Amino acid sequence: MAVMNIEQVSADMPLSPLYIIHGEEDLLRIEALDTLRAAAKKQGYLNREVFTADNGADWDELLQSAGSAGLFADLKLLEIHIPNGKPGKTGGDALQTFAERLPEDTVTLILLPKLEKAQTQAKWFTALAAKGTVLEAKAISAQALPQWIKGRLNKVGLNIEPDALALFAERVEGNLLATRQEIDKLALLHPQNHTVNIADAEAAVANVARFDVFQLSGAWMKGDALRVARLLDGLEEEGEEPVLLLWAVAEDIRTLIRLTAALKQGQSVQSVRDSLRLWGDKQTLAPIAVKRIPAVRLIEALKTCAKIDRIIKGAEDGDAWTEFKQLVTGLAV
């Protein structure tokens, strides 16, 4: 399996017969698709066909089309879009057959959303990955976002001062599509080699941060109280209901309680990673959290979750958002 950094995709690179693009960051998936299309056009793949695998997809038709020569034997660009990432048994079998017999004179792009671990271990995905180049559009973390913004600004001929960069990152956090729009805006407003200062950033960069439950989870586990407060305010301002947020926090608390018990029994984080679903950032954040928060506090927090649930359901008086904010802020300190 060939894995390529999605940011390194360029219109000038030699093309492989098959690319599998997946991941949670929409902007990076869109950019990779656009760049590969441009590369294919530049290298003579002028006959473009698109197959979308919806509920009524005819996979036999895909296999027949893939095996046919392009118009006047032109080089062909074949795009296979699977919007839900679940081809089903028929589609999975067809994709395995496709991987075994990649069509000649064809570059194939397979577009998928964010995939769960089980999907990336499915036979159809592993068969494709074994024959193609995998491009994963991973989310840009809050820690990596400033450097990502700086790099993108450099590409359009702009520099940026540290305080302006911090403001920029804060205002666009969690919304990469909007981040690119703001970078494009700055490129239009300022000449090449201009250094964006704090005044430029304040005037041009809208407050388009998109807060979500996953960012909140990472912040309170890490013990970043200031970030937790900002995320909670952002979620409330966006009209987010506390039901899903409460469920997610309660699940994380239960996970930490189980992890605490496992560590006391002499088990390692690695040995319980899969059973406790400690994937991604949680693999490093959960152990930090259990060192910081005693089991007694976690159990009390779980009781508070039950109280907030009763408030939401109208079985107990109180303000759910106020109680929820106090709970999560308390877990962060």
C-alpha positions as CSV (number, residue, x, y, z in Angstrom):
1,M,0.0,0.0,0.0
2,A,1.3,3.4,-0.9
3,V,0.3,6.2,1.4
4,M,0.9,9.8,0.3
5,N,0.6,13.1,2.2
6,I,-2.4,14.7,0.7
7,E,-0.8,18.2,0.9
8,Q,2.0,16.9,-1.5
9,V,-0.4,16.2,-4.4
10,S,0.5,18.4,-7.3
11,A,-0.7,18.8,-10.9
12,D,2.9,18.1,-12.2
13,M,3.4,14.7,-10.5
14,P,3.4,11.5,-12.6
15,L,0.0,9.7,-12.1
16,S,-0.6,6.3,-10.6
17,P,-3.4,4.0,-11.9
18,L,-5.5,4.3,-8.7
19,Y,-6.0,6.8,-5.9
20,I,-8.2,6.3,-2.9
21,I,-9.2,9.6,-1.2
22,H,-10.9,9.5,2.2
23,G,-11.0,11.5,5.4
24,E,-12.9,13.9,7.5
25,E,-11.5,17.2,6.2
26,D,-13.7,18.3,3.3
27,L,-11.4,21.0,2.0
28,L,-8.4,18.7,1.7
29,R,-10.5,16.0,-0.1
30,I,-11.9,18.6,-2.5
31,E,-8.4,20.1,-3.2
32,A,-6.9,16.7,-3.8
33,L,-9.6,15.8,-6.3
34,D,-9.3,19.1,-8.1
35,T,-5.5,18.7,-8.3
36,L,-5.7,15.1,-9.6
37,R,-8.2,16.2,-12.2
38,A,-5.9,18.9,-13.4
39,A,-2.9,16.5,-13.5
40,A,-5.0,14.0,-15.5
41,K,-6.0,16.7,-18.0
42,K,-2.5,17.9,-18.3
43,Q,-1.2,14.4,-19.0
44,G,-3.8,13.5,-21.6
45,Y,-6.6,11.8,-19.7
46,L,-9.3,13.7,-21.5
47,N,-12.1,11.2,-21.4
48,R,-13.7,11.6,-17.9
49,E,-16.4,9.3,-16.6
50,V,-18.1,9.6,-13.2
51,F,-19.8,6.7,-11.3
52,T,-21.8,7.6,-8.1
53,A,-22.5,4.7,-5.8
54,D,-25.9,5.6,-4.4
55,N,-28.5,3.1,-3.1
56,G,-29.4,2.0,-6.6
57,A,-25.9,1.7,-8.0
58,D,-25.4,-0.7,-10.8
59,W,-21.9,-2.2,-10.0
60,D,-22.0,-4.5,-13.0
61,E,-22.3,-1.4,-15.2
62,L,-19.2,0.1,-13.4
63,L,-17.1,-3.0,-14.1
64,Q,-18.2,-3.1,-17.8
65,S,-17.5,0.6,-18.2
66,A,-14.1,0.3,-16.5
67,G,-13.2,-2.5,-18.9
68,S,-14.2,-0.7,-22.0
69,A,-11.8,1.5,-24.0
70,G,-12.2,5.2,-23.9
71,L,-13.7,7.2,-26.8
72,F,-11.3,6.8,-29.7
73,A,-9.0,4.9,-27.3
74,D,-8.3,8.1,-25.4
75,L,-6.7,7.9,-22.0
76,K,-9.6,7.8,-19.4
77,L,-10.1,9.4,-16.0
78,L,-12.6,7.3,-14.0
79,E,-14.1,8.8,-10.8
80,I,-16.0,6.5,-8.4
81,H,-17.8,8.5,-5.7
82,I,-19.1,6.5,-2.7
83,P,-20.7,9.3,-0.6
84,N,-21.6,7.2,2.5
85,G,-18.4,5.1,2.4
86,K,-20.5,1.9,2.4
87,P,-20.6,0.1,-0.9
88,G,-22.4,-2.9,0.6
89,K,-21.7,-6.5,-0.2
90,T,-22.3,-6.2,-3.9
91,G,-20.3,-3.1,-4.2
92,G,-17.5,-4.5,-2.0
93,D,-17.2,-7.5,-4.2
94,A,-17.2,-5.4,-7.3
95,L,-14.5,-3.1,-5.9
96,Q,-12.3,-6.2,-5.1
97,T,-12.8,-7.4,-8.6
98,F,-11.9,-4.0,-9.9
99,A,-8.7,-3.9,-7.8
100,E,-7.7,-7.3,-9.3
101,R,-8.1,-6.1,-12.8
102,L,-7.3,-2.4,-13.0
103,P,-8.3,-1.0,-16.4
104,E,-5.5,-0.1,-18.8
105,D,-4.9,3.5,-19.9
106,T,-7.1,4.7,-17.0
107,V,-6.5,6.7,-13.9
108,T,-9.1,5.9,-11.3
109,L,-10.1,8.2,-8.4
110,I,-12.2,6.7,-5.6
111,L,-13.8,9.3,-3.4
112,L,-14.9,8.4,0.2
113,P,-15.9,10.3,3.3
114,K,-14.3,9.8,6.7
115,L,-14.1,6.0,7.3
116,E,-14.3,4.2,10.6
117,K,-11.5,1.7,11.5
118,A,-13.7,-1.3,10.5
119,Q,-14.3,0.2,7.1
120,T,-10.5,0.6,6.4
121,Q,-10.1,-3.0,7.4
122,A,-12.8,-4.3,5.0
123,K,-11.7,-6.5,2.2
124,W,-12.8,-4.1,-0.5
125,F,-10.7,-1.2,1.0
126,T,-7.6,-3.3,1.7
127,A,-7.8,-4.7,-1.9
128,L,-7.9,-1.2,-3.3
129,A,-5.2,0.1,-1.0
130,A,-2.9,-2.7,-2.0
131,K,-3.1,-1.6,-5.6
132,G,-3.4,2.2,-5.3
133,T,-2.2,5.3,-3.5
134,V,-4.1,6.2,-0.4
135,L,-4.7,9.9,0.4
136,E,-6.2,10.6,3.8
137,A,-7.7,14.0,4.5
138,K,-7.0,14.2,8.2
139,A,-8.4,17.0,10.3
140,I,-6.0,19.9,11.1
141,S,-5.6,20.0,14.9
142,A,-5.8,23.2,16.8
143,Q,-2.1,22.9,17.6
144,A,-1.2,22.4,13.9
145,L,-3.6,25.0,12.5
146,P,-1.3,28.1,12.9
147,Q,1.5,26.5,11.0
148,W,-0.9,25.3,8.3
149,I,-2.3,28.9,7.9
150,K,1.3,30.3,7.8
151,G,2.2,27.8,5.1
152,R,-0.9,28.6,3.0
153,L,-0.2,32.3,3.3
154,N,3.4,31.8,2.2
155,K,2.1,30.0,-0.9
156,V,0.1,33.1,-1.9
157,G,3.1,35.4,-1.2
158,L,2.1,36.7,2.2
159,N,3.9,36.6,5.6
160,I,2.2,37.1,9.0
161,E,3.2,38.4,12.4
162,P,2.9,36.0,15.4
163,D,0.1,37.9,17.1
164,A,-1.9,38.2,13.9
165,L,-1.4,34.4,13.3
166,A,-2.8,33.6,16.7
167,L,-5.8,35.8,16.1
168,F,-6.4,34.2,12.7
169,A,-6.2,30.7,14.0
170,E,-8.6,31.5,16.9
171,R,-11.2,33.0,14.6
172,V,-11.2,30.2,12.0
173,E,-10.6,27.1,14.2
174,G,-12.4,24.0,13.1
175,N,-13.5,25.4,9.8
176,L,-10.9,24.8,7.1
177,L,-13.1,25.8,4.2
178,A,-13.6,29.2,5.7
179,T,-9.9,29.4,6.5
180,R,-9.0,29.1,2.9
181,Q,-11.6,31.7,2.0
182,E,-10.0,34.1,4.5
183,I,-6.5,33.4,3.1
184,D,-7.8,34.1,-0.4
185,K,-9.4,37.4,0.9
186,L,-6.1,38.5,2.4
187,A,-4.3,37.7,-0.9
188,L,-6.7,39.9,-2.8
189,L,-6.4,42.8,-0.2
190,H,-2.6,42.9,0.0
191,P,0.4,42.9,-2.4
192,Q,3.0,40.1,-2.7
193,N,5.5,39.9,0.2
194,H,3.2,41.9,2.5
195,T,3.3,40.9,6.2
196,V,-0.1,40.6,7.7
197,N,-0.3,42.4,11.0
198,I,-2.8,42.3,13.8
199,A,-4.8,45.2,12.3
200,D,-5.0,43.4,8.9
201,A,-6.2,40.3,10.6
202,E,-8.8,42.0,12.7
203,A,-10.1,43.9,9.7
204,A,-10.2,40.9,7.3
205,V,-10.7,37.7,9.1
206,A,-14.2,36.9,10.1
207,N,-15.0,35.0,13.3
208,V,-16.0,31.7,11.6
209,A,-14.7,29.2,14.2
210,R,-16.8,26.0,14.2
211,F,-16.9,24.4,17.6
212,D,-17.8,20.7,18.1
213,V,-18.0,18.1,20.8
214,F,-14.8,16.4,19.8
215,Q,-12.8,19.6,20.3
216,L,-14.5,20.0,23.7
217,S,-13.6,16.4,24.7
218,G,-9.9,16.9,23.9
219,A,-9.8,20.2,25.8
220,W,-11.2,19.1,29.1
221,M,-9.2,15.8,29.0
222,K,-6.0,17.9,28.5
223,G,-7.0,20.3,31.3
224,D,-7.1,23.4,29.1
225,A,-9.7,25.3,31.1
226,L,-9.5,28.5,29.0
227,R,-10.1,26.6,25.8
228,V,-13.0,24.7,27.4
229,A,-14.6,28.0,28.4
230,R,-14.3,29.3,24.9
231,L,-15.6,26.1,23.3
232,L,-18.6,26.0,25.6
233,D,-19.5,29.6,24.8
234,G,-19.1,28.9,21.1
235,L,-21.3,25.8,21.3
236,E,-24.0,27.7,23.2
237,E,-23.9,30.6,20.8
238,E,-24.3,28.2,17.9
239,G,-27.5,26.9,19.5
240,E,-26.1,23.5,20.2
241,E,-28.4,21.4,22.4
242,P,-26.7,19.9,25.4
243,V,-28.2,16.4,24.8
244,L,-25.5,15.2,22.4
245,L,-22.8,17.0,24.3
246,L,-23.9,15.4,27.6
247,W,-23.9,12.0,26.1
248,A,-20.4,12.4,24.7
249,V,-19.0,13.7,28.0
250,A,-20.7,10.9,29.9
251,E,-19.2,8.3,27.6
252,D,-15.7,9.8,28.0
253,I,-16.1,9.8,31.8
254,R,-17.1,6.1,31.7
255,T,-14.1,5.4,29.5
256,L,-11.8,7.2,32.0
257,I,-13.3,5.2,34.9
258,R,-12.6,1.9,33.0
259,L,-9.1,3.0,32.1
260,T,-8.3,3.9,35.7
261,A,-9.5,0.4,36.8
262,A,-7.4,-1.3,34.0
263,L,-4.3,0.6,34.9
264,K,-4.7,-0.3,38.6
265,Q,-4.9,-4.0,37.5
266,G,-1.5,-3.6,35.8
267,Q,-2.8,-3.4,32.2
268,S,-1.2,-1.0,29.8
269,V,-2.9,1.7,27.8
270,Q,-1.9,-0.1,24.6
271,S,-3.6,-3.4,25.7
272,V,-7.0,-1.8,26.4
273,R,-6.8,0.7,23.5
274,D,-9.3,-1.1,21.2
275,S,-11.7,-2.3,23.9
276,L,-12.0,1.3,25.3
277,R,-12.0,2.9,21.8
278,L,-8.9,5.0,22.6
279,W,-8.3,6.0,19.1
280,G,-6.8,9.2,17.6
281,D,-5.9,11.9,20.2
282,K,-7.7,10.0,23.0
283,Q,-4.9,7.4,23.1
284,T,-2.6,10.1,24.5
285,L,-5.2,12.4,26.2
286,A,-7.1,9.7,28.2
287,P,-4.0,8.7,30.2
288,I,-3.2,12.3,30.9
289,A,-6.8,12.8,32.2
290,V,-6.8,9.8,34.6
291,K,-3.5,11.0,36.1
292,R,-5.1,14.4,36.8
293,I,-8.7,13.4,37.8
294,P,-9.2,10.9,40.7
295,A,-11.7,8.1,40.2
296,V,-13.9,9.6,43.0
297,R,-14.2,12.8,41.0
298,L,-15.1,10.9,37.8
299,I,-17.8,9.0,39.6
300,E,-19.3,12.2,41.0
301,A,-19.1,13.7,37.5
302,L,-21.1,10.8,36.2
303,K,-23.7,11.4,38.9
304,T,-23.9,15.0,37.7
305,C,-24.4,13.8,34.1
306,A,-27.4,11.9,35.4
307,K,-28.8,15.0,37.1
308,I,-28.4,17.1,34.0
309,D,-30.1,14.4,31.9
310,R,-33.1,14.6,34.3
311,I,-33.1,18.4,33.9
312,I,-33.2,18.1,30.1
313,K,-36.1,15.6,30.3
314,G,-38.0,17.9,32.7
315,A,-37.8,15.5,35.6
316,E,-35.8,18.0,37.7
317,D,-35.6,21.7,38.0
318,G,-32.6,23.6,36.8
319,D,-30.8,25.1,33.8
320,A,-29.1,22.3,31.7
321,W,-26.6,24.6,30.0
322,T,-25.5,26.2,33.3
323,E,-25.1,22.8,35.0
324,F,-23.3,21.4,31.9
325,K,-20.8,24.3,31.8
326,Q,-20.0,23.9,35.5
327,L,-19.5,20.1,35.0
328,V,-17.1,20.3,32.1
329,T,-15.2,23.3,33.4
330,G,-14.7,21.4,36.7
331,L,-13.3,18.5,34.8
332,A,-10.7,20.8,33.1
333,V,-9.2,22.1,36.4
